Amino acid sequence: MATGTEPHLNSGGVRTRTRAAITAPHLRTDRWWLAPAATAAGLLAFIVYSTWRAFADADYYAAPYVSPFYSPCLAERCEPMHAGPNWEIFGSWWGISPAIIILIFPLGFRLTCYYYRKAYYRGFWASPPACAVAEPHQKYTGETRFPLILQNIHRYFFYAAILVAGILTYDTVLAFRDENYEWGHMGLGTIVFLINIVLIWAYTLSCHSCRHIVGGKLKHFSKHPVRYRMWQWVGKLNARHMQLAWASLVSVALADFYVYLVASGAFDDPRLF
């Protein structure tokens, strides 16, 4: 029987006298660390790229395409976009990149997302590193204290994400114009924007908060057939929430990078018609 004098039982967390006395850090023999390592690498790559683009404050508009990182552009110093989402709500006093104003909303939505919580809790904080692998922390307070208690505002970020997705949909419609703002154009960028907005909407609507809003607190589905159908549809999307989270993360970065290439003159947008 284990005693409290054994060193590994006094380190806290799962290594206490109330837990089974297992000397090994874990009993898994597979490469369990690959998943959290890949997750951390993927998220870190996006953080580095998006930070660079957000503070670049350049090459975010090439008619008719506007980077999703800069839409809607709310500062007075934004590049003029004909019929585009540039609303000069913030005056000339705003001196840094206009992307900083709007990115807080999709970023907050993803940071508080149930899947992304799992991803970066495991990938960066090792809490826990993987299933059946003990976390190295001495105590666990969950999301009951600052700053993690702010995860509870996820639903409000969902409402903001719906608004942002609507604006990006508007941007996608405008992508059917040419560089002279004439309708009837379709370039490679239009396809990039179409793919991105479909994935953005799929990820947003697959959110757990959306599923609860649509069908939560219903005691009798039979009395609410429309909401029940919507709940089933959202539930199918929710089952793919992880895949949609990654796909939309990649697509929004690719959409921004495409605009950067065209705006910087490194690439000419191929015209399909």
N, C-alpha and C positions, 0 to 999 in steps of 0.2 A: 504494500500500500504506500502511496506517495505521502511524504511528510513536508511540512512547510519549510524544512531546513534545506531542501534542494534548491540550488541557485536559480534554476529556470522557472521555479514556481513563484518567485518574488518579483518578477519583472513587470507584472501587471498585464492587463488585457486578457488574452486567452491563457496566459501562463500564470494562473493563480491556483491556489490550493483547492478551489471549488471546481476546477476543470480536470479532465483526465490527464494524467501525468505521461504525456508523450514527449520524448526528448527530441524527436526529429522535428524540424520546422514545419514539415508537411509530409503527407504520405503519397503525394502525386509524383510519378516518375516520368510523365510526359513533359513536353516542352510548353508548360502552361504559361510561361512568361512571354511567349511570342505574341499572343493576342494583346495584352496590355502595352507591350513595347510598340507594336504596330499602330495601335490606337494613339499612343502618345506622339509617335513620329508624324502621323497624319495630321493630328490637331496642331502640333507645333509648326508644321509646314504651312498650314493655313494661317496661323497667327502671324508668322513672319511675313508671308506674302500680303495679307490684308493690312497689316500695320504699315508696310512700305507704301502700298497703294493709297491708303487713307491719308497719309501725311504727304504724299507726293504733290497733291494739289495741282495736277497737270495731266493732260492727255486722257481726259475722261469723257470727252464728247467729240464725236465725228459724225456729222449729220448723215443719217437720221438716228444714230445710235448714241445712247447715253449709258455710262457704266451704272450697274445696279448699286455700286457702292456710293454713288453720288446722287441717287435719285430717291426722293425729290431734292433738288438743290435749293436750300432755303436761305442762302446768304446773298447779300447784294453783290458780292464779288464773283458770283458764279459766271461761267461762260454763258452768253446768251444762246438759248435753245428755242428755235422757232416752234411755237405751240407745245414746247416741251414742259416738263415738270420743274421749272425754275420759278419759285415764288419767293420774292425778296422780303421774307418775314423778318429776317435778321438784317439789321442795317449795316452801315459801313464800319461799325465798331468791331464786327467779327473779323479778326485778322488771320485766323488759321484756316486749315483746310475745311471746306464746307461739308466734307464727308463725315466729319466728327459729329455733326449735329444729328444726322439721321441714323448712323450705324449703331447707336446705342440701343435702338429698338429691336432690329433683327438679332443683334448680338445678345441682348438681354433675353430674348425669346429662346435662343439656342442654349445659352448658359443655364437657364432654369428648366430646360426640357428634361423630361424624365430619362430619356435615353442618354443625352449628353452628360447628365449628372453621373450616371453609371460609368460612362466612358472616361471622363477625366478624374472621377474619384479613384478608379482603378489604375488608369494610365499614369497619373501624376502623383496622386496621394497614397497609392497602395492601400486603399481603404474599401474593401480588401483587394489584394493584387489579382486574385482570380477565385473561382469557386473552389472551396475546400482547401484554400491556402490562408493561413492565419495572417491577419494584418499586424504590422509591427508596432502599432500605437498602443500605449498603455491604457488609454481609456477611450470611451466612445460616447459622444454626446449627441450624435445624429444631427438633425437640422433644427435644433431647439435653441441655439444661441447665434448671436451675430458672428460672422456675416451669413452663415448658411440658412438662418431663419428667413432670409429674404427670398429663398427658393419658393416660398409660398405665394409669391406674387406672380407666378408663372401665368396664371389665367389672364392677368391684366396685360402682360406682354403678348399673349395670344391675340387679344383685341387689336393691339398695335400692329402685330404681324399681319393680320388680315388687311389692315389699311395699307401697309407697305406692299403687300402682294397685289392689291388693287392698283396701286400706282405703277408697279412694274408691269402689270397687264396693259395699262395705258401706254407705257413705253414700248411694249411689244407691238401694239397696234400701230404706233408711229413708225416702227421699223419697216412698215410696208410702203414707206415713201422713199424717194431717192435723195441724193445730196442737195437737190434743188427744191425739196419739199413737195414734189409732185407724187401723187398717189399712183399705185400700180407697180411699184418696185418690189423686187424680192432678191435679196442677196444672201450670201452665206451667213452674214450676220443675223439676218432675219430668222434663219433656221436655228442658229445658236440661241437667240432670244426666245424662240418658241419652245425649244427643249427646256431651257432654263425655267420659264414661267410655269410649264406643266409640272416640273419637279418641285418648284417652290410651292405651288398650290397643293400638290399631293402630300408633301411633307407637312405643310401647315394644317391641312385638314385631317391628317392622320394623328394629330396631337391628342394626347389623353384628355386634355381639357376640352377639346372640341367634342370628343366622344361623350364626355359627361354632360356638356351643355346640350347636345342633341337629344340624348336619351336618358340622362341621369334623373333620379328621383321619380321616375314613372313607376307606379305600382301596377298598372295594367296596360301592357303593350297593345292589347286588343282594342282599347279605347283611343289609342293614338297611332293609327296605322301609318300615317305619313312620317311621324317622328321615328317610329319603329323601323321603317324602311331606311331612313337616313342613318339611324344608329347602326343598322346592319352594314350599310355601305361604308361608313366611317370605321366600323370595326374591322372590315377587311383591309382597309388602308392601314389601320393601327397595327395589324399583324406584321406589316412590312415597314414599321416606323424606323427601325434601325437602318435598313437599306435606303430608305428615302432620305433619311438624315444625311447620310454620306453622299448619296447621289446629288442632292440639292446643294450640298456644301461645295462639291467639285464643280457643279454646273455654274454656280454663281461666280466662282473664281475664274472659270474659263470665259464666262461672258464678259467679265471685267477685263481680263487679259486680251480678249479679242478687240474690245474697244481701244485698249491701250495700243495695240499693234497698229490699228487703222489710224488712230489719232496722231500717233508719233511718226507716221509715214513709213513704218517698217513693213507694212503689208497693205495691199489694195484689196478692198472688199469685192470678191468676184460676184458679178451680177448674173442672176439666173434669168430674169426677165424684167 
